[in-house]
Amino acid sequence: MSAIRLLVLGAVRMHGRAHGYQVRNDLEYWGA
C-alpha cells in the first residue's frame, strides 16, 4: 500500500494542492 500512496502523493503534487481534497476522497473510496 505504501507504493500506492507514494504514487498518489506524486500525482497530487503534479496536479497541485487544490486537488488534494479530491484525491483524499479518492483514497477513502479505495479504502486506503
C-alpha positions, 0 to 999 in steps of 0.5 A: 500500500505504501507504493500506492500512496507514494504514487498518489502523493506524486500525482497530487503534487503534479496536479497541485494542492487544490486537488488534494481534497479530491484525491483524499476522497479518492483514497477513502473510496479505495479504502486506503 
